[in-house]
Each structure stands twice: as structure tokens, then as C-alpha cells.
Amino acid sequence: MTDEALLHPLIRAGLPKARQRIKHYKEQGLITLQNGAVSLVKLAEQQIKDFAAWKKRESSKKTYQRLQQRAALVQK
């Protein structure tokens, strides 16, 4: 039995995306073995920026959906 098999199914479902993010951060040079503390600070800053961008996208999607619903109600 692997370590992954012991994880909760929802956590296992999120692993591929998490691995992609880690790979992306490594390519950006945010995750390195040198200067551990500096690397962690840079990584935390980037994650905050990424979360803010995601939150903005999600908000835009929800706003767009609300506008579509209102337009559908007006057309009826």
C-alpha cells in the first residue's frame, strides 16, 4: 500500500494540481534548496498573489453568471 492510498479521497483528487503548482514554482525559481528562508518568503508572496488572482477570476465568473440569469429573466 502506498502513502497516497492512505490519504482522504478529496486530498488524493487534488494532488495532480498541487504537483503542477509545485513544478511551476520550481521552474520560476521560487522553490530552491539554497536560502531556505528567503525561498519560503518568496513562495508565500507568490501564493498570496496567485490566490488573489484566482479569487478575482472566480468573482468574475460568478458576476457573469448572475448577469446571464438576470438577462434570462428579463427576456421571459
Backbone as CSV, one residue per row, in Angstrom:
resi,resn,N_x,N_y,N_z,CA_x,CA_y,CA_z,C_x,C_y,C_z
1,MET,0.843,-1.166,0.000,0.000,0.000,0.000,0.903,1.249,0.000
2,THR,0.586,2.190,-0.863,1.388,3.405,-0.941,0.888,4.446,0.054
3,ASP,1.712,5.449,0.266,1.308,6.539,1.166,0.091,7.274,0.623
4,GLU,0.013,7.383,-0.704,-1.123,8.079,-1.311,-2.432,7.359,-1.028
5,ALA,-2.389,6.047,-0.954,-3.605,5.270,-0.715,-4.187,5.560,0.667
6,LEU,-3.354,6.017,1.583,-3.820,6.311,2.935,-4.506,7.674,3.034
7,LEU,-4.336,8.501,2.012,-4.912,9.846,2.040,-6.416,9.824,1.787
8,HIS,-7.075,10.844,2.280,-8.510,11.020,2.038,-8.736,11.189,0.534
9,PRO,-9.820,10.650,-0.020,-10.071,10.739,-1.465,-10.066,12.169,-2.012
10,LEU,-10.565,13.128,-1.247,-10.563,14.513,-1.726,-9.148,15.069,-1.823
11,ILE,-8.304,14.681,-0.886,-6.906,15.120,-0.944,-6.218,14.473,-2.138
12,ARG,-6.463,13.181,-2.341,-5.882,12.491,-3.498,-6.313,13.133,-4.804
13,ALA,-7.563,13.590,-4.871,-8.072,14.213,-6.091,-7.343,15.520,-6.385
14,GLY,-6.874,16.210,-5.355,-6.190,17.484,-5.549,-4.697,17.366,-5.786
15,LEU,-4.143,16.173,-5.650,-2.701,16.002,-5.794,-2.158,16.386,-7.171
16,PRO,-2.805,16.011,-8.275,-2.243,16.387,-9.580,-2.089,17.904,-9.749
17,LYS,-3.095,18.669,-9.325,-2.995,20.125,-9.435,-1.899,20.663,-8.518
18,ALA,-1.794,20.098,-7.330,-0.759,20.543,-6.393,0.626,20.269,-6.966
19,ARG,0.788,19.120,-7.588,2.082,18.789,-8.197,2.405,19.735,-9.348
20,GLN,1.391,20.119,-10.116,1.607,21.083,-11.199,2.044,22.430,-10.645
21,ARG,1.399,22.880,-9.559,1.780,24.157,-8.942,3.216,24.112,-8.446
22,ILE,3.597,23.005,-7.797,4.958,22.866,-7.283,5.951,22.895,-8.436
23,LYS,5.640,22.192,-9.516,6.520,22.188,-10.688,6.660,23.602,-11.248
24,HIS,5.550,24.319,-11.319,5.557,25.693,-11.831,6.418,26.593,-10.941
25,TYR,6.273,26.458,-9.628,7.057,27.272,-8.704,8.543,26.937,-8.797
26,LYS,8.863,25.656,-9.007,10.270,25.275,-9.173,10.838,25.902,-10.441
27,GLU,10.051,25.890,-11.521,10.503,26.488,-12.776,10.702,27.991,-12.631
28,GLN,9.879,28.633,-11.808,10.012,30.072,-11.571,11.193,30.380,-10.651
29,GLY,11.737,29.366,-10.019,12.850,29.561,-9.101,12.407,29.947,-7.698
30,LEU,11.135,29.778,-7.403,10.632,30.129,-6.075,10.941,29.048,-5.049
31,ILE,11.037,27.817,-5.493,11.366,26.714,-4.594,12.785,26.271,-4.923
32,THR,13.699,26.527,-3.997,15.096,26.130,-4.174,15.604,25.538,-2.865
33,LEU,16.723,24.849,-2.952,17.326,24.283,-1.748,18.240,25.291,-1.060
34,GLN,18.692,26.300,-1.807,19.537,27.335,-1.225,18.654,28.428,-0.633
35,ASN,19.164,29.104,0.375,18.449,30.222,1.002,17.019,29.832,1.362
36,GLY,16.870,28.825,2.179,15.557,28.290,2.519,14.557,29.317,2.995
37,ALA,14.966,30.191,3.915,14.027,31.173,4.458,13.604,32.177,3.394
38,VAL,14.550,32.634,2.591,14.236,33.590,1.520,13.315,32.931,0.503
39,SER,13.591,31.676,0.192,12.764,30.932,-0.750,11.337,30.803,-0.228
40,LEU,11.192,30.536,1.053,9.855,30.402,1.641,9.090,31.718,1.610
41,VAL,9.781,32.818,1.847,9.126,34.128,1.810,8.645,34.427,0.398
42,LYS,9.515,34.179,-0.588,9.134,34.420,-1.987,7.966,33.531,-2.385
43,LEU,8.006,32.274,-1.961,6.929,31.339,-2.274,5.619,31.807,-1.647
44,ALA,5.669,32.233,-0.405,4.457,32.708,0.272,3.890,33.932,-0.437
45,GLU,4.756,34.861,-0.841,4.295,36.056,-1.558,3.630,35.673,-2.873
46,GLN,4.235,34.728,-3.598,3.678,34.304,-4.882,2.344,33.602,-4.684
47,GLN,2.238,32.778,-3.642,0.979,32.090,-3.381,-0.129,33.077,-3.033
48,ILE,0.209,34.142,-2.317,-0.778,35.175,-1.998,-1.254,35.846,-3.282
49,LYS,-0.318,36.154,-4.184,-0.685,36.768,-5.470,-1.542,35.821,-6.302
50,ASP,-1.148,34.545,-6.334,-1.905,33.556,-7.105,-3.321,33.400,-6.556
51,PHE,-3.456,33.393,-5.230,-4.776,33.254,-4.620,-5.643,34.469,-4.931
52,ALA,-5.051,35.656,-4.883,-5.803,36.875,-5.194,-6.285,36.849,-6.643
53,ALA,-5.422,36.385,-7.552,-5.813,36.295,-8.964,-6.930,35.274,-9.142
54,TRP,-6.824,34.133,-8.463,-7.863,33.105,-8.549,-9.186,33.638,-8.010
55,LYS,-9.113,34.336,-6.873,-10.311,34.878,-6.251,-10.990,35.881,-7.180
56,LYS,-10.197,36.689,-7.863,-10.739,37.671,-8.804,-11.420,36.969,-9.981
57,ARG,-10.777,35.906,-10.503,-11.372,35.141,-11.608,-12.692,34.519,-11.187
58,GLU,-12.713,33.913,-9.999,-13.939,33.283,-9.508,-15.043,34.313,-9.321
59,SER,-14.690,35.466,-8.807,-15.668,36.536,-8.612,-16.233,36.983,-9.954
60,SER,-15.359,37.095,-10.951,-15.806,37.495,-12.288,-16.750,36.454,-12.882
61,LYS,-16.436,35.178,-12.668,-17.299,34.108,-13.177,-18.679,34.182,-12.543
62,LYS,-18.708,34.394,-11.231,-19.991,34.461,-10.524,-20.795,35.672,-10.974
63,THR,-20.117,36.797,-11.168,-20.801,38.005,-11.638,-21.381,37.770,-13.022
64,TYR,-20.614,37.142,-13.890,-21.074,36.849,-15.247,-22.296,35.931,-15.210
65,GLN,-22.270,34.919,-14.345,-23.405,34.007,-14.222,-24.650,34.739,-13.726
66,ARG,-24.473,35.637,-12.753,-25.618,36.416,-12.261,-26.200,37.283,-13.369
67,LEU,-25.331,37.901,-14.162,-25.807,38.742,-15.262,-26.560,37.916,-16.299
68,GLN,-26.074,36.713,-16.579,-26.768,35.837,-17.521,-28.142,35.452,-16.980
69,GLN,-28.227,35.155,-15.692,-29.512,34.798,-15.088,-30.487,35.966,-15.157
70,ARG,-30.004,37.160,-14.881,-30.868,38.339,-14.949,-31.343,38.583,-16.375
71,ALA,-30.441,38.407,-17.335,-30.813,38.602,-18.736,-31.872,37.585,-19.145
72,ALA,-31.736,36.354,-18.661,-32.716,35.315,-18.981,-34.075,35.657,-18.379
73,LEU,-34.088,36.219,-17.180,-35.348,36.603,-16.543,-36.005,37.767,-17.276
74,VAL,-35.202,38.697,-17.748,-35.730,39.863,-18.460,-36.342,39.444,-19.792
75,GLN,-35.748,38.457,-20.443,-36.232,38.009,-21.754,-37.551,37.262,-21.640
76,LYS,-37.874,36.737,-20.484,-39.115,35.956,-20.326,-40.315,36.801,-20.328
